[in-house]
């Protein structure tokens, strides 16, 4: 009788042990994919963040100058450094303008006075796209809307740039 009781007890012990170990292993297998699935959602978005582009406001003139910087980009689980560029200058109202150099036609890179034939304009060499100094596309050239304009702010005398905003069609 007592031996039978001990056998049942041993069986129960094995059942509990195997169930426990199996449950522990199943939890371990499930936690990793669940964490991977929700981790990017829990991370704060980098959208809208401003970056110090290394340009002092006192060095910004009415002549567009190109600034380049890198941002940390999180794309799902993939984190990388991404290059950003802008043409920065002060307009006639002494306001800071930071234009994206990406042509709004097909995405080539525009340059300030990139063509000797078109001074005082932004020029895209891919299909002769042209923009006025304020980034407005010139009618009759391929681009159909102005260059994007970066959000900006000034802190401790340094220029910070945020997201490039699409502007309306000219
Ligand atoms: S990509 Fe700039 S004009 Fe076509």
py3Dmol code that shows the C-alpha trace and the ligand (Angstrom):
import py3Dmol

protein = """\
ATOM      1  CA  UNK A   1       0.000   0.000   0.000  1.00  0.00           C
ATOM      2  CA  UNK A   2       2.632   2.441   1.025  1.00  0.00           C
ATOM      3  CA  UNK A   3       4.752   1.405  -2.010  1.00  0.00           C
ATOM      4  CA  UNK A   4       1.778   2.153  -4.294  1.00  0.00           C
ATOM      5  CA  UNK A   5       1.386   5.535  -2.659  1.00  0.00           C
ATOM      6  CA  UNK A   6       5.060   6.266  -3.281  1.00  0.00           C
ATOM      7  CA  UNK A   7       4.734   5.260  -7.000  1.00  0.00           C
ATOM      8  CA  UNK A   8       1.829   7.673  -7.506  1.00  0.00           C
ATOM      9  CA  UNK A   9       3.774  10.367  -5.792  1.00  0.00           C
ATOM     10  CA  UNK A  10       6.763   9.730  -8.009  1.00  0.00           C
ATOM     11  CA  UNK A  11       4.545   9.897 -11.081  1.00  0.00           C
ATOM     12  CA  UNK A  12       3.047  13.124  -9.922  1.00  0.00           C
ATOM     13  CA  UNK A  13       6.498  14.520  -9.275  1.00  0.00           C
ATOM     14  CA  UNK A  14       7.597  13.625 -12.810  1.00  0.00           C
ATOM     15  CA  UNK A  15       4.427  15.131 -14.242  1.00  0.00           C
ATOM     16  CA  UNK A  16       4.933  18.394 -12.381  1.00  0.00           C
ATOM     17  CA  UNK A  17       8.605  18.505 -13.276  1.00  0.00           C
ATOM     18  CA  UNK A  18       8.083  17.814 -16.975  1.00  0.00           C
ATOM     19  CA  UNK A  19       5.158  20.235 -17.155  1.00  0.00           C
ATOM     20  CA  UNK A  20       7.203  22.906 -15.455  1.00  0.00           C
ATOM     21  CA  UNK A  21      10.254  22.423 -17.651  1.00  0.00           C
ATOM     22  CA  UNK A  22       8.093  22.228 -20.779  1.00  0.00           C
ATOM     23  CA  UNK A  23       6.249  25.401 -19.823  1.00  0.00           C
ATOM     24  CA  UNK A  24       9.505  27.196 -19.108  1.00  0.00           C
ATOM     25  CA  UNK A  25      10.910  26.183 -22.500  1.00  0.00           C
ATOM     26  CA  UNK A  26       7.699  27.180 -24.301  1.00  0.00           C
ATOM     27  CA  UNK A  27       7.739  30.585 -22.589  1.00  0.00           C
ATOM     28  CA  UNK A  28      11.364  31.056 -23.633  1.00  0.00           C
ATOM     29  CA  UNK A  29      10.494  30.229 -27.228  1.00  0.00           C
ATOM     30  CA  UNK A  30       7.508  32.586 -27.256  1.00  0.00           C
ATOM     31  CA  UNK A  31       8.982  35.621 -25.471  1.00  0.00           C
ATOM     32  CA  UNK A  32      11.654  36.328 -28.074  1.00  0.00           C
ATOM     33  CA  UNK A  33       9.324  36.559 -31.103  1.00  0.00           C
ATOM     34  CA  UNK A  34       6.719  38.513 -29.134  1.00  0.00           C
ATOM     35  CA  UNK A  35       9.352  40.996 -27.990  1.00  0.00           C
ATOM     36  CA  UNK A  36      10.677  41.310 -31.545  1.00  0.00           C
ATOM     37  CA  UNK A  37       7.149  41.954 -32.791  1.00  0.00           C
ATOM     38  CA  UNK A  38       6.281  44.725 -30.367  1.00  0.00           C
ATOM     39  CA  UNK A  39       9.710  46.242 -29.663  1.00  0.00           C
ATOM     40  CA  UNK A  40       9.691  48.749 -32.567  1.00  0.00           C
ATOM     41  CA  UNK A  41       6.206  49.852 -31.563  1.00  0.00           C
ATOM     42  CA  UNK A  42       7.341  50.572 -28.013  1.00  0.00           C
ATOM     43  CA  UNK A  43      10.365  52.587 -29.079  1.00  0.00           C
ATOM     44  CA  UNK A  44       9.898  56.338 -29.323  1.00  0.00           C
ATOM     45  CA  UNK A  45       9.702  57.540 -32.893  1.00  0.00           C
ATOM     46  CA  UNK A  46      12.639  59.545 -34.210  1.00  0.00           C
ATOM     47  CA  UNK A  47      10.310  61.484 -36.509  1.00  0.00           C
ATOM     48  CA  UNK A  48      10.275  65.149 -35.761  1.00  0.00           C
ATOM     49  CA  UNK A  49      13.574  65.128 -33.902  1.00  0.00           C
ATOM     50  CA  UNK A  50      16.010  67.935 -34.550  1.00  0.00           C
ATOM     51  CA  UNK A  51      19.698  67.483 -35.252  1.00  0.00           C
ATOM     52  CA  UNK A  52      22.520  69.925 -34.682  1.00  0.00           C
ATOM     53  CA  UNK A  53      23.925  70.339 -38.191  1.00  0.00           C
ATOM     54  CA  UNK A  54      27.121  71.998 -37.022  1.00  0.00           C
ATOM     55  CA  UNK A  55      26.392  75.453 -38.415  1.00  0.00           C
ATOM     56  CA  UNK A  56      26.432  78.568 -36.223  1.00  0.00           C
ATOM     57  CA  UNK A  57      23.598  80.949 -36.992  1.00  0.00           C
ATOM     58  CA  UNK A  58      26.051  83.849 -37.218  1.00  0.00           C
ATOM     59  CA  UNK A  59      27.688  82.055 -40.157  1.00  0.00           C
ATOM     60  CA  UNK A  60      24.466  81.879 -42.167  1.00  0.00           C
ATOM     61  CA  UNK A  61      24.459  84.463 -44.940  1.00  0.00           C
ATOM     62  CA  UNK A  62      22.189  85.267 -47.845  1.00  0.00           C
ATOM     63  CA  UNK A  63      24.333  82.953 -50.007  1.00  0.00           C
ATOM     64  CA  UNK A  64      23.053  79.359 -49.871  1.00  0.00           C
ATOM     65  CA  UNK A  65      25.582  77.005 -48.321  1.00  0.00           C
ATOM     66  CA  UNK A  66      25.314  73.259 -48.237  1.00  0.00           C
ATOM     67  CA  UNK A  67      25.337  71.480 -44.882  1.00  0.00           C
ATOM     68  CA  UNK A  68      25.571  67.714 -44.420  1.00  0.00           C
ATOM     69  CA  UNK A  69      24.826  65.704 -41.288  1.00  0.00           C
ATOM     70  CA  UNK A  70      23.863  62.208 -40.205  1.00  0.00           C
ATOM     71  CA  UNK A  71      20.815  61.013 -38.313  1.00  0.00           C
ATOM     72  CA  UNK A  72      20.055  57.741 -36.554  1.00  0.00           C
ATOM     73  CA  UNK A  73      17.258  56.012 -38.415  1.00  0.00           C
ATOM     74  CA  UNK A  74      15.237  53.153 -36.969  1.00  0.00           C
ATOM     75  CA  UNK A  75      13.359  51.115 -39.547  1.00  0.00           C
ATOM     76  CA  UNK A  76      11.602  48.327 -37.728  1.00  0.00           C
ATOM     77  CA  UNK A  77      14.475  46.413 -36.135  1.00  0.00           C
ATOM     78  CA  UNK A  78      17.118  47.908 -38.401  1.00  0.00           C
ATOM     79  CA  UNK A  79      19.072  50.874 -37.047  1.00  0.00           C
ATOM     80  CA  UNK A  80      21.366  52.839 -39.310  1.00  0.00           C
ATOM     81  CA  UNK A  81      23.016  56.206 -39.889  1.00  0.00           C
ATOM     82  CA  UNK A  82      21.493  58.157 -42.737  1.00  0.00           C
ATOM     83  CA  UNK A  83      23.024  61.149 -44.513  1.00  0.00           C
ATOM     84  CA  UNK A  84      21.013  64.350 -44.738  1.00  0.00           C
ATOM     85  CA  UNK A  85      21.805  67.562 -46.628  1.00  0.00           C
ATOM     86  CA  UNK A  86      20.320  71.024 -46.918  1.00  0.00           C
ATOM     87  CA  UNK A  87      20.952  74.336 -48.621  1.00  0.00           C
ATOM     88  CA  UNK A  88      20.856  76.957 -45.884  1.00  0.00           C
ATOM     89  CA  UNK A  89      20.645  80.734 -46.207  1.00  0.00           C
ATOM     90  CA  UNK A  90      18.789  83.808 -44.949  1.00  0.00           C
ATOM     91  CA  UNK A  91      16.065  85.222 -47.159  1.00  0.00           C
ATOM     92  CA  UNK A  92      15.272  88.900 -47.744  1.00  0.00           C
ATOM     93  CA  UNK A  93      13.277  88.972 -44.476  1.00  0.00           C
ATOM     94  CA  UNK A  94      16.311  87.689 -42.545  1.00  0.00           C
ATOM     95  CA  UNK A  95      14.537  84.341 -42.012  1.00  0.00           C
ATOM     96  CA  UNK A  96      16.535  81.119 -42.102  1.00  0.00           C
ATOM     97  CA  UNK A  97      15.675  78.841 -45.019  1.00  0.00           C
ATOM     98  CA  UNK A  98      16.894  75.244 -45.165  1.00  0.00           C
ATOM     99  CA  UNK A  99      15.961  73.618 -48.461  1.00  0.00           C
ATOM    100  CA  UNK A 100      16.221  69.943 -49.276  1.00  0.00           C
ATOM    101  CA  UNK A 101      18.625  69.344 -52.179  1.00  0.00           C
ATOM    102  CA  UNK A 102      16.454  66.523 -53.502  1.00  0.00           C
ATOM    103  CA  UNK A 103      14.910  67.448 -56.838  1.00  0.00           C
ATOM    104  CA  UNK A 104      11.139  67.091 -56.726  1.00  0.00           C
ATOM    105  CA  UNK A 105      11.099  65.752 -60.293  1.00  0.00           C
ATOM    106  CA  UNK A 106      12.839  62.399 -59.956  1.00  0.00           C
ATOM    107  CA  UNK A 107      15.080  62.804 -56.932  1.00  0.00           C
ATOM    108  CA  UNK A 108      18.461  63.921 -58.272  1.00  0.00           C
ATOM    109  CA  UNK A 109      20.543  66.367 -56.225  1.00  0.00           C
ATOM    110  CA  UNK A 110      20.215  70.064 -56.976  1.00  0.00           C
ATOM    111  CA  UNK A 111      23.035  72.577 -56.572  1.00  0.00           C
ATOM    112  CA  UNK A 112      23.040  76.298 -55.987  1.00  0.00           C
ATOM    113  CA  UNK A 113      24.160  77.953 -59.221  1.00  0.00           C
ATOM    114  CA  UNK A 114      24.814  74.502 -60.631  1.00  0.00           C
ATOM    115  CA  UNK A 115      24.599  75.844 -64.175  1.00  0.00           C
ATOM    116  CA  UNK A 116      26.556  78.790 -65.565  1.00  0.00           C
ATOM    117  CA  UNK A 117      23.603  79.498 -67.833  1.00  0.00           C
ATOM    118  CA  UNK A 118      21.258  79.985 -64.875  1.00  0.00           C
ATOM    119  CA  UNK A 119      22.922  82.030 -62.138  1.00  0.00           C
ATOM    120  CA  UNK A 120      21.128  82.738 -58.876  1.00  0.00           C
ATOM    121  CA  UNK A 121      19.042  79.565 -59.154  1.00  0.00           C
ATOM    122  CA  UNK A 122      19.122  75.989 -57.938  1.00  0.00           C
ATOM    123  CA  UNK A 123      19.846  73.647 -60.826  1.00  0.00           C
ATOM    124  CA  UNK A 124      19.251  69.937 -61.271  1.00  0.00           C
ATOM    125  CA  UNK A 125      21.611  68.411 -63.855  1.00  0.00           C
ATOM    126  CA  UNK A 126      19.510  65.331 -64.557  1.00  0.00           C
ATOM    127  CA  UNK A 127      16.833  66.981 -66.706  1.00  0.00           C
ATOM    128  CA  UNK A 128      17.744  70.684 -66.410  1.00  0.00           C
ATOM    129  CA  UNK A 129      15.309  71.258 -63.562  1.00  0.00           C
ATOM    130  CA  UNK A 130      15.461  74.785 -62.138  1.00  0.00           C
ATOM    131  CA  UNK A 131      14.282  76.493 -58.961  1.00  0.00           C
ATOM    132  CA  UNK A 132      14.306  80.082 -57.747  1.00  0.00           C
ATOM    133  CA  UNK A 133      16.384  80.876 -54.675  1.00  0.00           C
ATOM    134  CA  UNK A 134      13.388  80.357 -52.362  1.00  0.00           C
ATOM    135  CA  UNK A 135      13.059  76.818 -53.750  1.00  0.00           C
ATOM    136  CA  UNK A 136      10.056  77.494 -55.942  1.00  0.00           C
ATOM    137  CA  UNK A 137      10.180  75.449 -59.130  1.00  0.00           C
ATOM    138  CA  UNK A 138      10.486  77.428 -62.345  1.00  0.00           C
ATOM    139  CA  UNK A 139       7.591  76.883 -64.716  1.00  0.00           C
ATOM    140  CA  UNK A 140       8.520  75.137 -67.946  1.00  0.00           C
ATOM    141  CA  UNK A 141      11.191  72.959 -66.298  1.00  0.00           C
ATOM    142  CA  UNK A 142      10.517  69.349 -65.204  1.00  0.00           C
ATOM    143  CA  UNK A 143       9.946  69.815 -61.426  1.00  0.00           C
ATOM    144  CA  UNK A 144       6.282  70.338 -60.596  1.00  0.00           C
ATOM    145  CA  UNK A 145       6.609  71.518 -57.010  1.00  0.00           C
ATOM    146  CA  UNK A 146       9.082  73.473 -54.836  1.00  0.00           C
ATOM    147  CA  UNK A 147      12.011  71.979 -52.980  1.00  0.00           C
ATOM    148  CA  UNK A 148      11.035  70.634 -49.550  1.00  0.00           C
ATOM    149  CA  UNK A 149      11.731  72.929 -46.613  1.00  0.00           C
ATOM    150  CA  UNK A 150      13.292  71.640 -43.384  1.00  0.00           C
ATOM    151  CA  UNK A 151      11.801  72.564 -40.024  1.00  0.00           C
ATOM    152  CA  UNK A 152      14.443  74.413 -38.066  1.00  0.00           C
ATOM    153  CA  UNK A 153      15.192  75.832 -34.645  1.00  0.00           C
ATOM    154  CA  UNK A 154      18.094  77.663 -33.033  1.00  0.00           C
ATOM    155  CA  UNK A 155      19.652  76.626 -29.740  1.00  0.00           C
ATOM    156  CA  UNK A 156      22.746  78.205 -28.210  1.00  0.00           C
ATOM    157  CA  UNK A 157      23.465  79.933 -31.469  1.00  0.00           C
ATOM    158  CA  UNK A 158      23.505  76.675 -33.456  1.00  0.00           C
ATOM    159  CA  UNK A 159      21.142  75.606 -36.229  1.00  0.00           C
ATOM    160  CA  UNK A 160      19.080  72.466 -35.692  1.00  0.00           C
ATOM    161  CA  UNK A 161      17.138  70.909 -38.566  1.00  0.00           C
ATOM    162  CA  UNK A 162      14.172  68.576 -38.283  1.00  0.00           C
ATOM    163  CA  UNK A 163      11.865  67.042 -40.837  1.00  0.00           C
ATOM    164  CA  UNK A 164      11.747  68.218 -44.458  1.00  0.00           C
ATOM    165  CA  UNK A 165       8.229  69.413 -45.208  1.00  0.00           C
ATOM    166  CA  UNK A 166       6.584  69.195 -48.606  1.00  0.00           C
ATOM    167  CA  UNK A 167       5.370  72.541 -49.876  1.00  0.00           C
ATOM    168  CA  UNK A 168       2.469  73.199 -52.209  1.00  0.00           C
ATOM    169  CA  UNK A 169       2.761  73.315 -55.962  1.00  0.00           C
ATOM    170  CA  UNK A 170       3.949  76.563 -57.485  1.00  0.00           C
TER     171      UNK A 170
END
"""
ligand_1 = """\
4
LIG
S 15.411 64.756 -61.473
Fe 15.725 66.874 -61.349
S 14.933 67.594 -63.206
Fe 14.561 65.492 -63.296
"""
view = py3Dmol.view(width=600, height=400)
view.addModel(protein, "pdb")
view.setStyle({"model": 0}, {"cartoon": {"style": "trace"}})
view.addModel(ligand_1, "xyz")
view.setStyle({"model": 1}, {"stick": {}})
view.zoomTo()
view.show()
